[in-house]
């Protein structure tokens, strides 16, 4: 661990450091799956026991270079609550602070401008019930109309209203967003979301008539989601993904 990382680690408790490691890993995974958009999207995590403080990316770093110590700690007003030479993305703050403030269960908010996600968000009917992945998303999916770059505070109540209690939010003409009880849960949810969008775009490119999954199957998806993914984010998929990152480049832990 370098000196800068050691300095940060010395000033935070074990719970915050683990949150930093998990969030840095999430940024690296988003880059690995090619869901990043240079430096222009964002993922945030609420700090355990500090409901008004959360971590977000240093604006100007690419996702594949973010580390646990480089994450910026801010409050719900966007003020840094720990020293950092980096600023944060103002659009990221608008979106993330609104959701963290409104949703107690939103420990992590993950937002991407993935190519497949934006492509589907620009379609009039949004996500279609075309795949097994899609039914899990459709079981808890909301939509928010595009209002331009998210810089205006007056968009916050509409964003929160549209999200409601959903796990997935499609930002029309903009991208995808997931909320989770942990970084792991938000990432696994985004994997299903983006993959469902990719499958839809590829199915549409085939040119043939599409077969839609029946509404009765979609209606039963919430129970199936819990049975299939219960603990999968935190207990199975996430540790495996961390091992994968460690094999490639473990510097996210610094």
C-alpha positions in Angstrom: 0.0 0.0 0.0 1.4 3.4 -0.9 1.8 6.3 1.6 -1.3 8.2 0.4 -3.5 5.1 0.8 -2.0 4.4 4.2 -2.7 7.9 5.3 -6.4 7.6 4.3 -6.8 4.2 5.9 -5.3 5.5 9.1 -8.1 8.1 9.4 -11.1 5.9 8.8 -12.7 3.0 10.6 -12.8 -0.6 9.3 -16.3 -0.3 8.0 -15.6 2.8 5.9 -12.4 1.2 4.5 -14.4 -1.9 3.5 -16.9 0.4 1.8 -14.1 2.1 0.0 -12.6 -1.1 -1.2 -16.0 -2.4 -2.4 -16.9 0.8 -4.2 -13.4 1.0 -5.9 -13.9 -2.6 -7.0 -17.3 -1.6 -8.5 -15.7 1.2 -10.5 -13.0 -1.2 -11.8 -15.7 -3.8 -12.8 -17.8 -1.2 -14.6 -14.7 -0.4 -16.6 -13.9 -4.1 -17.2 -17.4 -4.7 -18.5 -17.1 -1.5 -20.7 -20.1 0.3 -19.2 -18.0 3.4 -18.4 -18.2 6.6 -20.4 -14.7 8.1 -20.0 -15.1 9.9 -16.6 -18.8 10.9 -16.9 -20.8 8.5 -14.9 -20.8 7.7 -11.2 -21.4 5.2 -8.5 -22.0 6.2 -4.8 -22.1 4.3 -1.5 -23.5 5.5 1.8 -21.2 5.0 4.7 -22.3 2.6 7.4 -23.5 4.4 10.4 -23.2 7.8 8.7 -26.5 8.1 6.8 -25.6 11.7 5.6 -22.2 10.8 4.3 -21.4 8.9 1.1 -18.5 8.1 -1.2 -18.3 9.0 -4.9 -15.7 9.1 -7.6 -13.0 11.7 -7.9 -14.0 13.7 -11.0 -11.3 13.4 -13.6 -10.1 9.8 -12.9 -11.0 7.0 -15.2 -12.8 4.1 -13.6 -9.9 1.7 -14.1 -7.6 3.8 -12.0 -9.9 4.5 -9.0 -8.7 3.2 -5.7 -10.2 2.9 -2.2 -8.2 5.9 -0.9 -9.0 8.2 -3.9 -12.8 8.1 -3.4 -14.3 11.4 -2.2 -16.4 11.6 1.0 -19.2 14.2 0.8 -22.4 15.0 2.6 -25.9 15.4 1.2 -25.1 19.1 0.3 -22.1 18.1 -1.8 -19.5 19.4 0.7 -16.4 17.4 1.1 -16.2 16.1 4.7 -12.6 14.7 4.4 -9.6 16.3 2.6 -9.4 15.5 -1.1 -7.6 17.2 -4.0 -10.4 16.1 -6.3 -13.8 17.6 -6.9 -17.0 15.6 -7.8 -19.2 15.5 -10.8 -22.1 18.0 -10.1 -24.5 15.9 -12.2 -23.6 12.9 -10.2 -24.2 14.7 -6.9 -27.7 15.8 -8.1 -28.8 12.3 -8.9 -27.1 10.4 -6.1 -27.8 12.7 -3.2 -31.5 12.8 -4.1 -31.8 9.1 -4.0 -29.7 8.5 -1.0 -31.7 11.1 0.9 -35.1 9.5 -0.1 -34.3 5.8 0.1 -33.0 4.3 3.3 -32.4 1.1 1.5 -30.3 2.8 -1.2 -26.9 2.0 0.3 -25.4 2.1 -3.2 -26.6 4.0 -6.3 -25.0 2.9 -9.6 -25.5 4.9 -12.8 -24.1 4.2 -16.3 -24.3 5.4 -19.9 -23.8 2.0 -21.4 -24.3 1.8 -25.1 -27.0 -0.9 -25.0 -28.7 0.8 -22.1 -28.9 4.1 -23.8 -30.1 2.5 -27.0 -33.0 0.9 -25.2 -33.7 4.0 -23.2 -34.2 5.8 -26.5 -36.9 3.3 -27.6 -40.5 4.3 -27.1 -41.5 1.0 -25.4 -38.3 0.8 -23.3 -37.3 -2.6 -22.0 -39.3 -5.5 -23.5 -39.9 -9.0 -22.0 -37.7 -10.8 -24.4 -35.3 -12.7 -22.1 -35.0 -14.3 -18.7 -32.8 -11.4 -17.7 -35.4 -8.9 -18.7 -38.2 -10.4 -16.5 -36.1 -9.8 -13.4 -35.6 -6.2 -14.3 -39.2 -5.6 -15.4 -40.3 -6.9 -11.9 -39.0 -3.7 -10.4 -38.4 -1.2 -13.2 -39.3 2.5 -13.3 -38.7 5.3 -15.9 -37.7 8.9 -15.7 -38.1 11.3 -18.7 -35.0 13.1 -19.9 -34.7 16.7 -18.7 -31.2 17.5 -19.9 -27.9 17.1 -18.0 -28.9 16.5 -14.3 -27.7 19.8 -12.9 -30.9 21.4 -11.6 -32.0 20.7 -8.1 -35.7 21.1 -9.1 -35.4 17.7 -11.0 -34.6 15.9 -7.8 -38.2 15.4 -6.5 -39.4 14.1 -9.9 -36.4 11.7 -10.1 -37.3 10.4 -6.6 -41.0 10.2 -7.4 -40.4 8.3 -10.6 -38.0 5.8 -9.0 -40.4 5.2 -6.1 -39.5 1.8 -4.5 -38.1 0.3 -7.6 -34.7 -1.3 -7.9 -34.1 -0.4 -11.5 -34.5 3.0 -13.2 -34.3 3.7 -16.9 -33.4 7.3 -17.5 -34.9 7.9 -20.9 -32.5 8.9 -23.6 -29.8 8.9 -20.9 -28.9 5.5 -19.4 -29.5 3.1 -16.6 -29.5 3.3 -12.8 -29.8 0.7 -10.0 -30.0 0.9 -6.3 -28.9 -1.8 -3.8 -28.7 -2.6 -0.1 -24.9 -3.0 -0.8 -22.4 -2.3 -3.6 -22.6 -5.9 -4.5 -26.4 -5.9 -4.9 -26.3 -2.8 -7.0 -23.7 -4.2 -9.3 -25.5 -7.6 -9.8 -28.7 -5.7 -10.5 -26.8 -3.6 -13.1 -25.4 -6.7 -14.7 -29.0 -8.0 -15.3 -30.1 -4.6 -16.5 -27.4 -4.0 -19.0 -27.4 -7.6 -20.2 -31.2 -7.5 -20.7 -30.7 -4.4 -22.9 -27.9 -6.0 -24.9 -30.1 -9.0 -25.6 -32.9 -6.8 -26.7 -30.8 -4.8 -29.1 -29.3 -8.0 -30.6 -32.7 -9.6 -30.9 -34.0 -6.6 -32.7 -31.0 -6.6 -35.1 -31.9 -10.1 -36.1 -34.8 -8.7 -38.1 -37.3 -11.4 -37.3 -40.6 -11.2 -35.4 -39.9 -11.1 -31.7 -41.5 -13.4 -29.1 -42.5 -11.6 -26.0 -42.6 -13.4 -22.6 -46.2 -13.6 -21.2 -47.3 -11.1 -18.6 -48.1 -14.0 -16.2 -44.5 -15.0 -16.1 -43.3 -11.5 -15.7 -45.7 -11.1 -12.8 -44.1 -14.0 -11.0 -40.6 -12.7 -11.5 -40.3 -10.9 -8.1 -40.5 -14.1 -6.2 -38.1 -15.8 -8.7 -35.7 -12.9 -8.4 -35.5 -13.4 -4.6 -35.0 -17.2 -5.0 -32.4 -16.9 -7.7 -30.4 -13.9 -6.4 -30.9 -14.1 -2.6 -27.4 -13.6 -1.3 -25.9 -14.0 -4.8 -24.6 -10.5 -4.9 -23.0 -10.4 -1.4 -22.2 -14.1 -0.8 -21.4 -15.6 -4.2 -20.9 -13.4 -7.2 -19.3 -10.5 -5.4 -16.4 -12.4 -3.8 -15.8 -14.2 -7.1 -15.6 -10.9 -8.9 -13.2 -9.5 -6.3 -11.0 -12.6 -6.8 -11.1 -11.9 -10.5 -10.0 -8.3 -10.0 -7.2 -9.4 -7.7 -5.9 -11.7 -10.4 -5.9 -8.9 -12.9 -4.9 -5.8 -10.8 -5.4 -5.6 -7.0 -4.5 -1.9 -6.8 -8.2 -1.0 -6.3 -7.6 -1.9 -2.7 -5.0 0.9 -2.1 
